[in-house]
């Protein structure tokens, strides 16, 4: 059975200018076991550094892979390695996802309210790599999508709080 492809999209509205949002999103001070600003998310392993392969303005970002573990509302956890393939400062990130989810995604930042706030459009196009998720996908796809939506709402709230606290 071919794993189901999930095309997941979210839009976040954040109470800070684009450059501040970018700085929090691209902070590279991730330490294993520590939580990040996203509730239910911890750093699963140290950053992996490789050769830069993307935008020359952001070579450090395209030379790393972040390994994150997300605990869902339903009690299961997934670990995803995220490797940026394109980083256009303060505007766009594109990335590959590996681990319990395989695929790609992207983030686009857009200034709103005369630059005082930011709209963040997020796209994930992934297939589960876990056997149990693949086995349950035909009957549980809506549940997985709902769990993803809940996790994303928590991420938006966490990022908004991190931005508000400076």
Rosetta constraint file for C-alpha pairs under 8 A:
AtomPair CA 3 CA 127 HARMONIC 5.90 0.50
AtomPair CA 3 CA 128 HARMONIC 6.52 0.50
AtomPair CA 3 CA 129 HARMONIC 7.62 0.50
AtomPair CA 3 CA 134 HARMONIC 5.58 0.50
AtomPair CA 4 CA 127 HARMONIC 5.75 0.50
AtomPair CA 4 CA 128 HARMONIC 7.25 0.50
AtomPair CA 4 CA 134 HARMONIC 6.98 0.50
AtomPair CA 4 CA 137 HARMONIC 6.77 0.50
AtomPair CA 4 CA 138 HARMONIC 7.99 0.50
AtomPair CA 5 CA 125 HARMONIC 6.85 0.50
AtomPair CA 5 CA 126 HARMONIC 5.69 0.50
AtomPair CA 5 CA 127 HARMONIC 4.74 0.50
AtomPair CA 5 CA 128 HARMONIC 7.81 0.50
AtomPair CA 6 CA 124 HARMONIC 7.57 0.50
AtomPair CA 6 CA 125 HARMONIC 5.60 0.50
AtomPair CA 6 CA 126 HARMONIC 5.32 0.50
AtomPair CA 6 CA 127 HARMONIC 6.07 0.50
AtomPair CA 7 CA 123 HARMONIC 7.30 0.50
AtomPair CA 7 CA 124 HARMONIC 5.86 0.50
AtomPair CA 7 CA 125 HARMONIC 4.48 0.50
AtomPair CA 7 CA 126 HARMONIC 6.69 0.50
AtomPair CA 8 CA 123 HARMONIC 5.77 0.50
AtomPair CA 8 CA 124 HARMONIC 5.02 0.50
AtomPair CA 8 CA 125 HARMONIC 6.24 0.50
AtomPair CA 8 CA 145 HARMONIC 7.68 0.50
AtomPair CA 9 CA 121 HARMONIC 7.41 0.50
AtomPair CA 9 CA 122 HARMONIC 5.57 0.50
AtomPair CA 9 CA 123 HARMONIC 4.59 0.50
AtomPair CA 9 CA 124 HARMONIC 6.39 0.50
AtomPair CA 10 CA 121 HARMONIC 5.95 0.50
AtomPair CA 10 CA 122 HARMONIC 5.13 0.50
AtomPair CA 10 CA 123 HARMONIC 6.67 0.50
AtomPair CA 10 CA 149 HARMONIC 7.79 0.50
AtomPair CA 10 CA 152 HARMONIC 7.32 0.50
AtomPair CA 11 CA 119 HARMONIC 6.89 0.50
AtomPair CA 11 CA 120 HARMONIC 5.58 0.50
AtomPair CA 11 CA 121 HARMONIC 4.53 0.50
AtomPair CA 11 CA 122 HARMONIC 6.15 0.50
AtomPair CA 12 CA 119 HARMONIC 5.75 0.50
AtomPair CA 12 CA 120 HARMONIC 4.99 0.50
AtomPair CA 12 CA 121 HARMONIC 6.49 0.50
AtomPair CA 12 CA 156 HARMONIC 5.94 0.50
AtomPair CA 13 CA 117 HARMONIC 7.23 0.50
AtomPair CA 13 CA 118 HARMONIC 5.83 0.50
AtomPair CA 13 CA 119 HARMONIC 4.70 0.50
AtomPair CA 13 CA 120 HARMONIC 6.36 0.50
AtomPair CA 13 CA 156 HARMONIC 7.71 0.50
AtomPair CA 14 CA 21 HARMONIC 7.87 0.50
AtomPair CA 14 CA 117 HARMONIC 5.71 0.50
AtomPair CA 14 CA 118 HARMONIC 5.11 0.50
AtomPair CA 14 CA 119 HARMONIC 6.33 0.50
AtomPair CA 14 CA 120 HARMONIC 7.58 0.50
AtomPair CA 14 CA 156 HARMONIC 7.54 0.50
AtomPair CA 14 CA 159 HARMONIC 7.67 0.50
AtomPair CA 14 CA 160 HARMONIC 5.62 0.50
AtomPair CA 15 CA 116 HARMONIC 7.11 0.50
AtomPair CA 15 CA 117 HARMONIC 4.83 0.50
AtomPair CA 15 CA 118 HARMONIC 6.67 0.50
AtomPair CA 15 CA 160 HARMONIC 6.28 0.50
AtomPair CA 15 CA 163 HARMONIC 7.20 0.50
AtomPair CA 15 CA 164 HARMONIC 7.25 0.50
AtomPair CA 16 CA 20 HARMONIC 6.32 0.50
AtomPair CA 16 CA 21 HARMONIC 6.56 0.50
AtomPair CA 16 CA 116 HARMONIC 5.73 0.50
AtomPair CA 16 CA 117 HARMONIC 4.58 0.50
AtomPair CA 16 CA 118 HARMONIC 6.11 0.50
AtomPair CA 16 CA 163 HARMONIC 6.56 0.50
AtomPair CA 16 CA 164 HARMONIC 7.72 0.50
AtomPair CA 17 CA 21 HARMONIC 6.52 0.50
AtomPair CA 17 CA 111 HARMONIC 6.72 0.50
AtomPair CA 17 CA 115 HARMONIC 5.59 0.50
AtomPair CA 17 CA 116 HARMONIC 4.95 0.50
AtomPair CA 17 CA 117 HARMONIC 4.96 0.50
AtomPair CA 17 CA 118 HARMONIC 5.71 0.50
AtomPair CA 18 CA 22 HARMONIC 6.06 0.50
AtomPair CA 18 CA 90 HARMONIC 6.07 0.50
AtomPair CA 18 CA 91 HARMONIC 7.77 0.50
AtomPair CA 18 CA 109 HARMONIC 6.55 0.50
AtomPair CA 18 CA 110 HARMONIC 6.88 0.50
AtomPair CA 18 CA 111 HARMONIC 5.91 0.50
AtomPair CA 18 CA 115 HARMONIC 7.26 0.50
AtomPair CA 18 CA 117 HARMONIC 7.08 0.50
AtomPair CA 18 CA 118 HARMONIC 5.48 0.50
AtomPair CA 19 CA 23 HARMONIC 6.20 0.50
AtomPair CA 19 CA 90 HARMONIC 5.54 0.50
AtomPair CA 20 CA 24 HARMONIC 6.46 0.50
AtomPair CA 20 CA 163 HARMONIC 7.34 0.50
AtomPair CA 21 CA 25 HARMONIC 6.18 0.50
AtomPair CA 21 CA 90 HARMONIC 7.95 0.50
AtomPair CA 21 CA 118 HARMONIC 7.54 0.50
AtomPair CA 21 CA 163 HARMONIC 7.17 0.50
AtomPair CA 22 CA 26 HARMONIC 6.03 0.50
AtomPair CA 22 CA 89 HARMONIC 7.53 0.50
AtomPair CA 22 CA 90 HARMONIC 5.32 0.50
AtomPair CA 22 CA 91 HARMONIC 7.90 0.50
AtomPair CA 23 CA 27 HARMONIC 5.97 0.50
AtomPair CA 24 CA 163 HARMONIC 7.67 0.50
AtomPair CA 26 CA 61 HARMONIC 7.35 0.50
AtomPair CA 30 CA 34 HARMONIC 7.54 0.50
AtomPair CA 30 CA 36 HARMONIC 7.75 0.50
AtomPair CA 30 CA 43 HARMONIC 6.52 0.50
AtomPair CA 30 CA 46 HARMONIC 7.13 0.50
AtomPair CA 30 CA 47 HARMONIC 7.12 0.50
AtomPair CA 31 CA 43 HARMONIC 6.17 0.50
AtomPair CA 31 CA 45 HARMONIC 7.41 0.50
AtomPair CA 31 CA 46 HARMONIC 6.12 0.50
AtomPair CA 32 CA 42 HARMONIC 7.44 0.50
AtomPair CA 32 CA 43 HARMONIC 4.70 0.50
AtomPair CA 32 CA 44 HARMONIC 5.45 0.50
AtomPair CA 32 CA 45 HARMONIC 4.86 0.50
AtomPair CA 32 CA 46 HARMONIC 5.59 0.50
AtomPair CA 33 CA 42 HARMONIC 5.86 0.50
AtomPair CA 33 CA 43 HARMONIC 5.27 0.50
AtomPair CA 33 CA 44 HARMONIC 6.12 0.50
AtomPair CA 33 CA 45 HARMONIC 7.51 0.50
AtomPair CA 34 CA 42 HARMONIC 5.45 0.50
AtomPair CA 34 CA 43 HARMONIC 5.67 0.50
AtomPair CA 35 CA 39 HARMONIC 7.60 0.50
AtomPair CA 35 CA 40 HARMONIC 7.66 0.50
AtomPair CA 35 CA 41 HARMONIC 5.88 0.50
AtomPair CA 35 CA 42 HARMONIC 4.18 0.50
AtomPair CA 35 CA 43 HARMONIC 6.35 0.50
AtomPair CA 36 CA 41 HARMONIC 6.14 0.50
AtomPair CA 36 CA 42 HARMONIC 5.83 0.50
AtomPair CA 36 CA 43 HARMONIC 7.16 0.50
AtomPair CA 37 CA 41 HARMONIC 7.83 0.50
AtomPair CA 37 CA 155 HARMONIC 7.66 0.50
AtomPair CA 37 CA 158 HARMONIC 5.33 0.50
AtomPair CA 37 CA 159 HARMONIC 5.93 0.50
AtomPair CA 37 CA 162 HARMONIC 6.20 0.50
AtomPair CA 38 CA 154 HARMONIC 6.67 0.50
AtomPair CA 38 CA 155 HARMONIC 4.73 0.50
AtomPair CA 38 CA 156 HARMONIC 7.78 0.50
AtomPair CA 38 CA 157 HARMONIC 7.90 0.50
AtomPair CA 38 CA 158 HARMONIC 4.93 0.50
AtomPair CA 38 CA 159 HARMONIC 6.49 0.50
AtomPair CA 39 CA 154 HARMONIC 6.06 0.50
AtomPair CA 39 CA 155 HARMONIC 6.46 0.50
AtomPair CA 39 CA 158 HARMONIC 6.15 0.50
AtomPair CA 40 CA 70 HARMONIC 5.64 0.50
AtomPair CA 40 CA 71 HARMONIC 5.08 0.50
AtomPair CA 40 CA 72 HARMONIC 7.08 0.50
AtomPair CA 40 CA 151 HARMONIC 7.93 0.50
AtomPair CA 41 CA 68 HARMONIC 6.66 0.50
AtomPair CA 41 CA 69 HARMONIC 5.51 0.50
AtomPair CA 41 CA 70 HARMONIC 4.51 0.50
AtomPair CA 41 CA 71 HARMONIC 6.42 0.50
AtomPair CA 42 CA 68 HARMONIC 5.83 0.50
AtomPair CA 42 CA 69 HARMONIC 5.31 0.50
AtomPair CA 42 CA 70 HARMONIC 6.73 0.50
AtomPair CA 43 CA 66 HARMONIC 7.87 0.50
AtomPair CA 43 CA 67 HARMONIC 6.07 0.50
AtomPair CA 43 CA 68 HARMONIC 4.68 0.50
AtomPair CA 43 CA 69 HARMONIC 6.16 0.50
AtomPair CA 44 CA 67 HARMONIC 5.27 0.50
AtomPair CA 44 CA 68 HARMONIC 4.92 0.50
AtomPair CA 44 CA 69 HARMONIC 5.45 0.50
AtomPair CA 44 CA 79 HARMONIC 7.14 0.50
AtomPair CA 45 CA 66 HARMONIC 7.74 0.50
AtomPair CA 45 CA 67 HARMONIC 5.51 0.50
AtomPair CA 45 CA 68 HARMONIC 7.36 0.50
AtomPair CA 46 CA 66 HARMONIC 7.35 0.50
AtomPair CA 46 CA 67 HARMONIC 7.06 0.50
AtomPair CA 47 CA 64 HARMONIC 6.32 0.50
AtomPair CA 47 CA 65 HARMONIC 5.64 0.50
AtomPair CA 47 CA 66 HARMONIC 5.06 0.50
AtomPair CA 47 CA 67 HARMONIC 6.67 0.50
AtomPair CA 48 CA 64 HARMONIC 5.42 0.50
AtomPair CA 48 CA 65 HARMONIC 5.01 0.50
AtomPair CA 48 CA 66 HARMONIC 6.75 0.50
AtomPair CA 49 CA 63 HARMONIC 5.46 0.50
AtomPair CA 49 CA 64 HARMONIC 4.43 0.50
AtomPair CA 49 CA 65 HARMONIC 6.47 0.50
AtomPair CA 50 CA 63 HARMONIC 4.82 0.50
AtomPair CA 50 CA 64 HARMONIC 6.01 0.50
AtomPair CA 51 CA 62 HARMONIC 7.85 0.50
AtomPair CA 51 CA 63 HARMONIC 5.15 0.50
AtomPair CA 52 CA 59 HARMONIC 5.25 0.50
AtomPair CA 52 CA 60 HARMONIC 6.76 0.50
AtomPair CA 52 CA 61 HARMONIC 7.77 0.50
AtomPair CA 52 CA 62 HARMONIC 5.13 0.50
AtomPair CA 52 CA 63 HARMONIC 4.15 0.50
AtomPair CA 52 CA 64 HARMONIC 7.93 0.50
AtomPair CA 53 CA 59 HARMONIC 7.24 0.50
AtomPair CA 53 CA 62 HARMONIC 5.80 0.50
AtomPair CA 53 CA 63 HARMONIC 6.71 0.50
AtomPair CA 53 CA 85 HARMONIC 6.60 0.50
AtomPair CA 53 CA 86 HARMONIC 7.97 0.50
AtomPair CA 54 CA 58 HARMONIC 7.42 0.50
AtomPair CA 54 CA 59 HARMONIC 6.46 0.50
AtomPair CA 54 CA 62 HARMONIC 5.46 0.50
AtomPair CA 54 CA 84 HARMONIC 7.87 0.50
AtomPair CA 54 CA 85 HARMONIC 5.36 0.50
AtomPair CA 54 CA 86 HARMONIC 4.87 0.50
AtomPair CA 54 CA 87 HARMONIC 6.77 0.50
AtomPair CA 55 CA 59 HARMONIC 6.22 0.50
AtomPair CA 55 CA 62 HARMONIC 7.47 0.50
AtomPair CA 55 CA 86 HARMONIC 5.67 0.50
AtomPair CA 55 CA 87 HARMONIC 5.71 0.50
AtomPair CA 55 CA 88 HARMONIC 6.60 0.50
AtomPair CA 57 CA 87 HARMONIC 7.75 0.50
AtomPair CA 57 CA 88 HARMONIC 7.19 0.50
AtomPair CA 57 CA 89 HARMONIC 7.21 0.50
AtomPair CA 58 CA 62 HARMONIC 6.79 0.50
AtomPair CA 58 CA 87 HARMONIC 5.82 0.50
AtomPair CA 58 CA 88 HARMONIC 7.01 0.50
AtomPair CA 58 CA 89 HARMONIC 6.88 0.50
AtomPair CA 59 CA 63 HARMONIC 6.15 0.50
AtomPair CA 60 CA 64 HARMONIC 6.77 0.50
AtomPair CA 61 CA 84 HARMONIC 6.37 0.50
AtomPair CA 61 CA 87 HARMONIC 6.87 0.50
AtomPair CA 62 CA 83 HARMONIC 6.89 0.50
AtomPair CA 62 CA 84 HARMONIC 4.94 0.50
AtomPair CA 62 CA 85 HARMONIC 5.52 0.50
AtomPair CA 62 CA 86 HARMONIC 6.51 0.50
AtomPair CA 62 CA 87 HARMONIC 6.94 0.50
AtomPair CA 63 CA 83 HARMONIC 7.94 0.50
AtomPair CA 63 CA 84 HARMONIC 7.72 0.50
AtomPair CA 64 CA 83 HARMONIC 6.24 0.50
AtomPair CA 64 CA 84 HARMONIC 7.24 0.50
AtomPair CA 65 CA 81 HARMONIC 6.30 0.50
AtomPair CA 65 CA 82 HARMONIC 5.43 0.50
AtomPair CA 65 CA 83 HARMONIC 4.37 0.50
AtomPair CA 65 CA 84 HARMONIC 7.13 0.50
AtomPair CA 66 CA 81 HARMONIC 5.52 0.50
AtomPair CA 66 CA 82 HARMONIC 5.21 0.50
AtomPair CA 66 CA 83 HARMONIC 6.54 0.50
AtomPair CA 67 CA 79 HARMONIC 7.01 0.50
AtomPair CA 67 CA 80 HARMONIC 5.84 0.50
AtomPair CA 67 CA 81 HARMONIC 4.29 0.50
AtomPair CA 67 CA 82 HARMONIC 6.38 0.50
AtomPair CA 68 CA 79 HARMONIC 5.60 0.50
AtomPair CA 68 CA 80 HARMONIC 5.45 0.50
AtomPair CA 68 CA 81 HARMONIC 6.28 0.50
AtomPair CA 68 CA 82 HARMONIC 7.85 0.50
AtomPair CA 69 CA 77 HARMONIC 6.61 0.50
AtomPair CA 69 CA 78 HARMONIC 5.63 0.50
AtomPair CA 69 CA 79 HARMONIC 4.25 0.50
AtomPair CA 69 CA 80 HARMONIC 6.39 0.50
AtomPair CA 70 CA 77 HARMONIC 5.40 0.50
AtomPair CA 70 CA 78 HARMONIC 5.39 0.50
AtomPair CA 70 CA 79 HARMONIC 6.34 0.50
AtomPair CA 71 CA 75 HARMONIC 6.42 0.50
AtomPair CA 71 CA 76 HARMONIC 5.91 0.50
AtomPair CA 71 CA 77 HARMONIC 4.25 0.50
AtomPair CA 71 CA 78 HARMONIC 6.67 0.50
AtomPair CA 72 CA 76 HARMONIC 5.64 0.50
AtomPair CA 72 CA 77 HARMONIC 5.98 0.50
AtomPair CA 72 CA 147 HARMONIC 6.37 0.50
AtomPair CA 72 CA 148 HARMONIC 7.72 0.50
AtomPair CA 72 CA 151 HARMONIC 6.38 0.50
AtomPair CA 73 CA 147 HARMONIC 6.25 0.50
AtomPair CA 73 CA 150 HARMONIC 7.22 0.50
AtomPair CA 73 CA 151 HARMONIC 7.36 0.50
AtomPair CA 74 CA 147 HARMONIC 6.97 0.50
AtomPair CA 78 CA 100 HARMONIC 5.72 0.50
AtomPair CA 78 CA 101 HARMONIC 7.76 0.50
AtomPair CA 79 CA 99 HARMONIC 6.04 0.50
AtomPair CA 79 CA 100 HARMONIC 5.55 0.50
AtomPair CA 79 CA 101 HARMONIC 7.72 0.50
AtomPair CA 80 CA 97 HARMONIC 6.30 0.50
AtomPair CA 80 CA 98 HARMONIC 5.67 0.50
AtomPair CA 80 CA 99 HARMONIC 4.91 0.50
AtomPair CA 80 CA 100 HARMONIC 5.83 0.50
AtomPair CA 80 CA 101 HARMONIC 6.18 0.50
AtomPair CA 81 CA 97 HARMONIC 5.58 0.50
AtomPair CA 81 CA 98 HARMONIC 5.02 0.50
AtomPair CA 81 CA 99 HARMONIC 5.90 0.50
AtomPair CA 82 CA 95 HARMONIC 6.32 0.50
AtomPair CA 82 CA 96 HARMONIC 5.78 0.50
AtomPair CA 82 CA 97 HARMONIC 4.80 0.50
AtomPair CA 82 CA 98 HARMONIC 6.66 0.50
AtomPair CA 83 CA 95 HARMONIC 5.25 0.50
AtomPair CA 83 CA 96 HARMONIC 5.20 0.50
AtomPair CA 83 CA 97 HARMONIC 6.56 0.50
AtomPair CA 84 CA 93 HARMONIC 6.64 0.50
AtomPair CA 84 CA 94 HARMONIC 5.66 0.50
AtomPair CA 84 CA 95 HARMONIC 3.98 0.50
AtomPair CA 84 CA 96 HARMONIC 6.37 0.50
AtomPair CA 85 CA 93 HARMONIC 7.60 0.50
AtomPair CA 85 CA 94 HARMONIC 5.56 0.50
AtomPair CA 85 CA 95 HARMONIC 4.98 0.50
AtomPair CA 85 CA 96 HARMONIC 6.84 0.50
AtomPair CA 86 CA 92 HARMONIC 7.56 0.50
AtomPair CA 86 CA 93 HARMONIC 5.55 0.50
AtomPair CA 86 CA 94 HARMONIC 4.98 0.50
AtomPair CA 86 CA 95 HARMONIC 6.80 0.50
AtomPair CA 87 CA 91 HARMONIC 7.98 0.50
AtomPair CA 87 CA 92 HARMONIC 5.83 0.50
AtomPair CA 87 CA 93 HARMONIC 4.65 0.50
AtomPair CA 87 CA 94 HARMONIC 6.63 0.50
AtomPair CA 88 CA 92 HARMONIC 5.03 0.50
AtomPair CA 88 CA 93 HARMONIC 6.44 0.50
AtomPair CA 90 CA 109 HARMONIC 6.81 0.50
AtomPair CA 91 CA 108 HARMONIC 5.74 0.50
AtomPair CA 91 CA 109 HARMONIC 4.92 0.50
AtomPair CA 91 CA 110 HARMONIC 6.89 0.50
AtomPair CA 92 CA 106 HARMONIC 7.31 0.50
AtomPair CA 92 CA 107 HARMONIC 5.57 0.50
AtomPair CA 92 CA 108 HARMONIC 4.56 0.50
AtomPair CA 92 CA 109 HARMONIC 6.18 0.50
AtomPair CA 93 CA 106 HARMONIC 5.46 0.50
AtomPair CA 93 CA 107 HARMONIC 5.10 0.50
AtomPair CA 93 CA 108 HARMONIC 6.65 0.50
AtomPair CA 94 CA 104 HARMONIC 7.56 0.50
AtomPair CA 94 CA 105 HARMONIC 5.84 0.50
AtomPair CA 94 CA 106 HARMONIC 4.18 0.50
AtomPair CA 94 CA 107 HARMONIC 6.41 0.50
AtomPair CA 95 CA 104 HARMONIC 5.61 0.50
AtomPair CA 95 CA 105 HARMONIC 5.39 0.50
AtomPair CA 95 CA 106 HARMONIC 6.00 0.50
AtomPair CA 96 CA 102 HARMONIC 7.77 0.50
AtomPair CA 96 CA 103 HARMONIC 5.92 0.50
AtomPair CA 96 CA 104 HARMONIC 4.25 0.50
AtomPair CA 96 CA 105 HARMONIC 6.41 0.50
AtomPair CA 97 CA 101 HARMONIC 6.43 0.50
AtomPair CA 97 CA 102 HARMONIC 5.21 0.50
AtomPair CA 97 CA 103 HARMONIC 5.10 0.50
AtomPair CA 97 CA 104 HARMONIC 5.25 0.50
AtomPair CA 97 CA 105 HARMONIC 7.33 0.50
AtomPair CA 97 CA 126 HARMONIC 7.64 0.50
AtomPair CA 98 CA 102 HARMONIC 4.60 0.50
AtomPair CA 98 CA 103 HARMONIC 6.75 0.50
AtomPair CA 99 CA 129 HARMONIC 6.90 0.50
AtomPair CA 100 CA 128 HARMONIC 5.92 0.50
AtomPair CA 100 CA 129 HARMONIC 4.87 0.50
AtomPair CA 100 CA 130 HARMONIC 5.72 0.50
AtomPair CA 101 CA 126 HARMONIC 5.88 0.50
AtomPair CA 101 CA 127 HARMONIC 5.60 0.50
AtomPair CA 101 CA 128 HARMONIC 4.54 0.50
AtomPair CA 101 CA 129 HARMONIC 5.42 0.50
AtomPair CA 101 CA 130 HARMONIC 7.75 0.50
AtomPair CA 102 CA 126 HARMONIC 5.20 0.50
AtomPair CA 102 CA 127 HARMONIC 5.27 0.50
AtomPair CA 102 CA 128 HARMONIC 6.31 0.50
AtomPair CA 102 CA 129 HARMONIC 6.46 0.50
AtomPair CA 103 CA 124 HARMONIC 7.58 0.50
AtomPair CA 103 CA 125 HARMONIC 5.68 0.50
AtomPair CA 103 CA 126 HARMONIC 4.28 0.50
AtomPair CA 103 CA 127 HARMONIC 6.36 0.50
AtomPair CA 104 CA 124 HARMONIC 6.02 0.50
AtomPair CA 104 CA 125 HARMONIC 5.47 0.50
AtomPair CA 104 CA 126 HARMONIC 6.30 0.50
AtomPair CA 105 CA 122 HARMONIC 7.38 0.50
AtomPair CA 105 CA 123 HARMONIC 5.11 0.50
AtomPair CA 105 CA 124 HARMONIC 4.26 0.50
AtomPair CA 105 CA 125 HARMONIC 5.89 0.50
AtomPair CA 105 CA 126 HARMONIC 7.99 0.50
AtomPair CA 106 CA 122 HARMONIC 5.79 0.50
AtomPair CA 106 CA 123 HARMONIC 5.22 0.50
AtomPair CA 106 CA 124 HARMONIC 6.75 0.50
AtomPair CA 107 CA 120 HARMONIC 6.61 0.50
AtomPair CA 107 CA 121 HARMONIC 5.61 0.50
AtomPair CA 107 CA 122 HARMONIC 4.62 0.50
AtomPair CA 107 CA 123 HARMONIC 6.54 0.50
AtomPair CA 108 CA 120 HARMONIC 5.70 0.50
AtomPair CA 108 CA 121 HARMONIC 5.21 0.50
AtomPair CA 108 CA 122 HARMONIC 6.70 0.50
AtomPair CA 109 CA 118 HARMONIC 6.55 0.50
AtomPair CA 109 CA 119 HARMONIC 5.79 0.50
AtomPair CA 109 CA 120 HARMONIC 4.70 0.50
AtomPair CA 109 CA 121 HARMONIC 6.61 0.50
AtomPair CA 110 CA 118 HARMONIC 5.63 0.50
AtomPair CA 110 CA 119 HARMONIC 5.11 0.50
AtomPair CA 110 CA 120 HARMONIC 6.49 0.50
AtomPair CA 111 CA 115 HARMONIC 4.84 0.50
AtomPair CA 111 CA 116 HARMONIC 7.25 0.50
AtomPair CA 111 CA 117 HARMONIC 6.08 0.50
AtomPair CA 111 CA 118 HARMONIC 4.70 0.50
AtomPair CA 111 CA 119 HARMONIC 6.31 0.50
AtomPair CA 112 CA 116 HARMONIC 6.43 0.50
AtomPair CA 112 CA 117 HARMONIC 5.08 0.50
AtomPair CA 112 CA 118 HARMONIC 5.33 0.50
AtomPair CA 112 CA 119 HARMONIC 6.50 0.50
AtomPair CA 113 CA 117 HARMONIC 5.83 0.50
AtomPair CA 128 CA 133 HARMONIC 6.30 0.50
AtomPair CA 128 CA 134 HARMONIC 6.29 0.50
AtomPair CA 129 CA 133 HARMONIC 7.55 0.50
AtomPair CA 129 CA 134 HARMONIC 7.22 0.50
AtomPair CA 130 CA 134 HARMONIC 6.33 0.50
AtomPair CA 131 CA 135 HARMONIC 6.08 0.50
AtomPair CA 132 CA 136 HARMONIC 6.13 0.50
AtomPair CA 133 CA 137 HARMONIC 5.77 0.50
AtomPair CA 134 CA 138 HARMONIC 7.84 0.50
AtomPair CA 136 CA 140 HARMONIC 5.45 0.50
AtomPair CA 136 CA 141 HARMONIC 7.50 0.50
AtomPair CA 137 CA 141 HARMONIC 4.74 0.50
AtomPair CA 137 CA 144 HARMONIC 7.89 0.50
AtomPair CA 140 CA 144 HARMONIC 6.26 0.50
AtomPair CA 141 CA 145 HARMONIC 6.17 0.50
AtomPair CA 142 CA 146 HARMONIC 6.08 0.50
AtomPair CA 143 CA 147 HARMONIC 6.09 0.50
AtomPair CA 144 CA 148 HARMONIC 6.11 0.50
AtomPair CA 145 CA 149 HARMONIC 6.18 0.50
AtomPair CA 146 CA 150 HARMONIC 6.24 0.50
AtomPair CA 147 CA 151 HARMONIC 6.18 0.50
AtomPair CA 148 CA 152 HARMONIC 6.10 0.50
AtomPair CA 149 CA 153 HARMONIC 6.21 0.50
AtomPair CA 150 CA 154 HARMONIC 6.33 0.50
AtomPair CA 151 CA 155 HARMONIC 6.25 0.50
AtomPair CA 152 CA 156 HARMONIC 6.23 0.50
AtomPair CA 153 CA 157 HARMONIC 6.25 0.50
AtomPair CA 154 CA 158 HARMONIC 6.01 0.50
AtomPair CA 155 CA 159 HARMONIC 6.03 0.50
AtomPair CA 156 CA 160 HARMONIC 6.07 0.50
AtomPair CA 157 CA 161 HARMONIC 6.17 0.50
AtomPair CA 158 CA 162 HARMONIC 6.14 0.50
AtomPair CA 159 CA 163 HARMONIC 6.10 0.50
AtomPair CA 160 CA 164 HARMONIC 6.13 0.50
AtomPair CA 161 CA 165 HARMONIC 6.17 0.50
AtomPair CA 162 CA 166 HARMONIC 6.43 0.50
